[in-house]
Amino acid sequence: MSEYGFVRASSEVLDARNALADQVIQALRRAGLPAFHERETATAERAGAVVHVEPDAETASASVSVEWRCDPGVIQTSVDSLSLGHPDAPIVRYPGVIGLHMQNALIKILLSAGIIATQDNDTMNPEGVLVFGLMTDLPAALRPTFVPPGRGTDG
């Protein structure tokens, strides 16, 4: 059981989820972005792509997700501004705006690496990226076959 009373995924399922998370991190790092597991120590002080693995046995969506985290100083300044009663200050929106801009970049990087990723459809977390697996996991009939112009073999 998890701390909230949900049944935890088996170690075999968690191993598969963590392996997918490792591939996500590797793809993002190959693109030059800082990326790390949420479970790593001192992650609150790190900026970059935060990869989360859902530990629960049942999930309503993807079992691996990615969020962009701004510099911790920017986040703290945003929180401080809210605490001081300045919800309309530009710094308050900044982490979310950057997260939304980075969302598309993260998705495109992951897709180009053969990882199935899409936007999170969660109003509480609109900048999240959901990761469902590898394109090679799809049956051949469902794999994308589009080849961008200029990248084909004939020409």
Salt bridges, closest charged atoms under 4 A:
ASP22 OD1 - HIS37 NE2 2.59
GLU38 OE1 - HIS52 ND1 2.29
GLU40 OE1 - ARG46 NH1 2.68
GLU54 OE1 - HIS52 NE2 3.72
